């Protein structure tokens, strides 16, 4: 029994050209990417803090860690959550922090260069007035 294979009626996706062209450029400037990177890092850091706070609250309710004195329990847990989440975010969110700083650095340089240029121009005007 021999089987004959029919040619497929659907074209191979690798053989069809891309309608947008080979070099498709992002129409958005870098500002939305910067905002997304900063927002992502901030939300991840906030999530890490909330996770630490919830964990510490559970541990305080169970009695593993001291609950604090009187009504200071929420403040005690907030302070402890800050102290724990800060070094954790420094270590665990390194990639996100680096990505955010890479996207922010060119803008900071551009603004800094503009400010230095204006400052030099103002100094030149002050020297001319004397």
C-alpha positions in Angstrom: 0.0 0.0 0.0 1.6 3.2 -1.1 0.5 6.6 0.2 0.8 9.7 -1.8 1.1 12.9 0.1 -0.7 16.0 -1.2 1.0 19.3 -1.1 -0.2 21.5 1.7 -2.6 24.3 0.7 -1.4 26.5 3.6 1.8 28.4 2.8 4.9 27.9 5.0 5.1 30.9 7.4 8.9 31.0 7.0 8.7 31.5 3.3 6.2 34.4 3.3 7.7 37.9 3.5 6.9 40.1 6.5 4.4 42.8 5.4 6.0 45.3 7.8 9.4 44.9 6.2 12.6 43.4 7.5 13.6 46.2 9.8 10.5 47.2 11.7 11.2 50.1 14.1 9.4 50.9 17.2 7.3 54.0 16.6 7.3 54.9 20.4 10.2 56.9 21.8 12.1 55.5 24.8 10.0 57.3 27.4 7.3 54.6 27.6 10.0 51.9 28.0 11.6 53.9 30.7 8.3 54.4 32.4 7.6 50.6 32.2 11.0 49.7 33.6 10.7 52.1 36.4 7.1 51.1 37.1 8.1 47.4 37.0 11.0 47.9 39.4 8.8 49.9 41.8 6.0 47.5 41.7 8.3 44.5 42.3 10.0 46.3 45.2 6.6 47.2 46.7 5.5 43.5 46.2 8.6 42.3 48.0 7.9 44.7 50.9 4.2 43.6 51.1 5.3 40.0 51.0 7.7 40.6 53.9 5.0 42.4 55.9 2.5 39.6 55.4 5.0 36.9 56.3 6.0 38.9 59.5 2.4 39.4 60.4 1.7 35.7 60.1 4.9 34.9 62.1 3.8 37.4 64.8 0.3 35.9 65.0 1.7 32.4 65.4 4.1 33.6 68.0 7.4 32.9 66.3 8.5 36.5 66.5 7.6 39.0 69.3 4.5 41.0 68.5 5.7 44.2 70.0 4.6 46.2 73.0 1.0 47.1 73.4 -0.4 48.8 70.2 3.0 49.1 68.6 2.6 45.8 66.7 1.8 47.4 63.2 4.7 49.8 63.5 7.1 47.1 64.7 6.1 44.9 61.8 6.4 47.7 59.3 9.9 48.7 60.5 11.0 45.0 60.4 9.5 44.5 57.0 11.4 47.6 55.7 14.7 46.3 57.2 14.2 42.9 55.7 12.9 43.9 52.2 15.5 46.6 51.5 18.5 44.2 51.3 16.4 41.5 49.6 15.4 44.0 46.9 19.0 45.1 46.5 20.0 41.5 45.8 16.9 40.0 44.1 16.0 42.9 41.9 19.4 43.7 40.5 18.5 43.0 36.9 15.4 45.2 37.0 17.3 48.0 38.7 20.1 47.8 36.1 17.6 47.8 33.2 15.8 50.8 34.7 19.1 52.7 35.2 20.2 51.9 31.6 17.1 53.4 30.3 17.1 56.5 32.5 20.9 57.3 32.2 20.7 58.8 28.6 17.9 61.2 29.6 19.8 62.2 32.8 22.9 62.9 30.7 20.9 64.9 28.1 19.2 67.0 30.8 22.5 67.5 32.7 24.2 68.6 29.5 21.5 71.1 28.8 21.7 72.4 32.3 25.5 72.8 32.1 25.2 74.6 28.8 22.7 77.1 30.2 24.8 77.5 33.3 27.9 78.3 31.1 25.9 80.8 29.0 24.7 82.5 32.2 28.2 82.7 33.5 29.3 84.3 30.2 26.5 86.9 30.5 27.6 87.7 34.1 31.2 88.2 33.0 30.1 90.5 30.1 28.1 92.7 32.5 31.0 93.4 34.9 
